[in-house]
């Protein structure tokens, strides 16, 4: 009976230690303070076990957090910070920097279940602006714009849009603001106004020029 009690006690201690490891503050030295600024989650849509990330976190080996090659989504809570996730240990290999939450990392450069190290940085630039993405769900390659353009680098490749701050955008089918057009407006929320799929709007991979106004 004593052996059973000891076994249960040991298992309880291990589980509590595991929970503390995943949710407790981390930094360059493995300790820190305050609330998480982001969560890295093992399943898409911020589901499953989530690892709390704190301001200044630098984790060179996610295996130490029982989280190597497990990340599938990331939730940014404090937009004063961004998170850069790397394919290999010690901040090497393919990487993706997340300014905003991403419900599915599979269509990013880092990919799904590939993260092995990461760091959290202070956001150095104003996030307000219009973000144009070449994949569904605000993913893939992207450009940020704050002014009109008669042609754009991702010509006929735009599949989703994010508008952060007091901006309005009209996208045009052809260069020089010609052809069919479609307009959207931004808002003051940190994640902005999102248009995750231009297919229902009949405008996927169609945009060639953009007209932007700031309210």
C-alpha positions in Angstrom: 0.0 0.0 0.0 2.8 2.4 0.9 4.4 1.7 -2.5 1.1 2.6 -4.3 0.9 5.9 -2.3 4.5 6.8 -3.1 3.8 6.1 -6.8 0.7 8.3 -6.9 2.6 11.0 -5.1 5.4 10.8 -7.6 3.0 11.0 -10.5 1.2 13.9 -9.0 4.5 15.8 -8.5 5.5 15.1 -12.2 2.1 16.3 -13.5 2.2 19.5 -11.5 5.8 20.2 -12.6 4.8 19.7 -16.2 1.9 22.1 -15.9 4.1 24.7 -14.2 6.7 24.3 -16.9 4.3 25.1 -19.6 2.4 27.9 -18.0 5.1 29.6 -15.8 7.1 32.6 -16.9 10.2 32.0 -19.1 13.0 34.2 -20.3 16.6 34.0 -21.4 17.4 32.4 -18.1 14.2 30.3 -17.9 12.5 32.6 -15.4 10.5 35.8 -15.6 7.4 37.6 -14.4 4.1 38.9 -15.5 1.4 37.6 -17.7 1.9 35.8 -21.0 2.1 38.0 -24.1 1.4 35.0 -26.4 0.6 31.3 -26.4 2.0 28.6 -28.7 -0.5 25.8 -29.1 -0.2 22.2 -30.2 -3.4 22.1 -32.2 -4.9 24.5 -34.8 -7.4 27.1 -33.7 -5.5 27.6 -30.4 -6.6 24.2 -29.1 -4.8 21.5 -27.1 -1.9 22.2 -24.7 -0.6 25.8 -25.0 2.8 27.1 -23.9 2.8 30.5 -22.3 5.3 33.0 -23.8 6.5 36.0 -21.9 8.1 39.3 -22.7 11.8 38.7 -23.4 11.4 34.9 -23.7 14.3 33.3 -25.6 13.9 29.5 -25.8 16.7 27.9 -27.7 15.4 24.4 -27.2 11.6 23.8 -27.1 12.3 20.2 -26.2 13.1 21.5 -22.7 9.5 22.6 -22.5 8.2 19.3 -23.9 7.1 21.3 -27.0 9.6 20.4 -29.8 7.9 20.0 -33.2 4.4 20.4 -31.7 3.3 23.9 -32.5 0.3 24.3 -34.8 -1.1 27.7 -33.9 -0.1 30.9 -32.1 -2.2 33.4 -30.2 -0.7 36.9 -29.7 -2.3 38.6 -26.7 -0.1 41.7 -26.3 0.6 43.4 -29.7 3.5 45.3 -28.2 5.4 42.1 -28.9 6.0 39.7 -31.7 7.2 36.1 -31.7 9.8 34.6 -34.1 9.6 30.8 -34.4 12.5 28.7 -35.8 12.7 25.3 -37.4 15.8 24.2 -35.6 17.5 24.5 -32.2 19.4 27.7 -31.3 17.3 30.0 -33.5 18.4 28.5 -36.8 16.7 27.1 -39.9 13.5 28.4 -41.5 11.6 31.0 -39.5 8.4 33.0 -39.3 7.8 36.2 -37.3 4.3 36.5 -36.0 2.9 40.0 -35.6 -0.6 38.7 -35.2 -2.3 35.5 -34.1 -2.3 32.6 -36.6 -4.9 29.8 -36.2 -3.0 27.5 -38.5 0.8 27.6 -38.9 0.9 24.9 -41.7 0.8 27.4 -44.5 3.7 29.5 -43.1 7.4 29.1 -43.8 7.9 27.5 -40.4 5.1 25.0 -41.1 3.1 22.8 -38.8 4.8 20.8 -36.0 8.2 22.1 -37.0 9.1 24.7 -34.3 12.2 23.9 -32.2 13.2 27.4 -30.8 11.8 30.9 -30.6 12.2 34.3 -29.1 9.8 37.1 -28.1 10.7 40.7 -29.2 9.2 44.1 -28.6 7.3 45.4 -31.6 9.5 48.1 -33.1 7.2 49.5 -35.7 3.6 50.8 -35.9 1.3 47.9 -36.8 -1.3 50.3 -38.4 -1.6 49.7 -42.1 -3.0 47.3 -44.7 -1.5 43.8 -45.0 -1.9 41.9 -48.3 -1.4 38.2 -48.2 -0.9 35.7 -51.0 -2.7 32.8 -49.2 -6.0 32.3 -47.5 -6.4 33.1 -43.8 -3.8 36.0 -43.7 -0.9 33.7 -44.3 2.0 33.1 -46.7 4.0 35.9 -48.2 2.7 39.4 -47.4 3.4 43.1 -47.9 2.3 46.0 -45.7 1.2 49.2 -47.4 0.0 52.6 -46.1 -0.4 54.4 -49.4 -2.0 53.9 -52.8 -0.1 52.0 -55.5 -0.8 51.8 -59.3 0.9 48.4 -59.3 1.8 46.0 -56.5 4.6 43.4 -55.9 2.1 40.6 -55.4 0.3 41.3 -58.6 -2.7 38.9 -59.2 -1.7 37.0 -56.0 -3.7 38.5 -53.2 -5.9 36.0 -51.4 -6.6 37.7 -48.0 -6.3 41.1 -46.4 -5.8 42.6 -42.9 -6.6 46.2 -42.2 -5.2 47.7 -38.9 -6.2 51.2 -37.8 -8.0 54.0 -39.6 -7.5 52.9 -43.2 -9.9 52.2 -46.1 -8.7 50.2 -49.1 -10.1 49.7 -52.6 -8.6 46.9 -54.6 -8.7 47.0 -58.4 -8.6 44.2 -60.9 -6.1 46.0 -63.2 -3.2 48.4 -62.8 -3.7 52.1 -62.6 -6.9 51.8 -60.6 -9.0 50.3 -63.4 -11.3 47.4 -63.8 -13.6 45.9 -61.2 -13.1 47.1 -57.6 -13.9 46.2 -54.1 -13.6 48.3 -50.9 -13.0 47.4 -47.2 -12.5 49.5 -44.0 -10.3 49.0 -41.0 -10.9 49.3 -37.3 -9.1 50.1 -34.0 -8.9 46.5 -32.8 -5.3 45.1 -32.4 -6.0 42.3 -34.9 -7.7 44.7 -37.2 -10.4 44.0 -39.8 -9.7 40.7 -41.5 -10.9 39.4 -44.9 -9.6 35.9 -44.7 -10.8 34.7 -48.1 -11.3 36.8 -51.3 -12.8 33.9 -53.2 -16.4 34.6 -52.0 -15.9 38.2 -53.1 -14.9 37.0 -56.6 -11.5 38.7 -56.2 -9.0 35.9 -55.4 -5.6 36.3 -57.2 -7.0 39.3 -59.1 -5.7 42.5 -57.4 -3.3 44.6 -59.5 -3.6 48.1 -57.9 -4.8 49.6 -54.6 -6.3 52.9 -53.5 -5.7 53.6 -49.8 -7.1 56.5 -47.7 -6.5 57.2 -44.0 -9.5 58.4 -42.1 
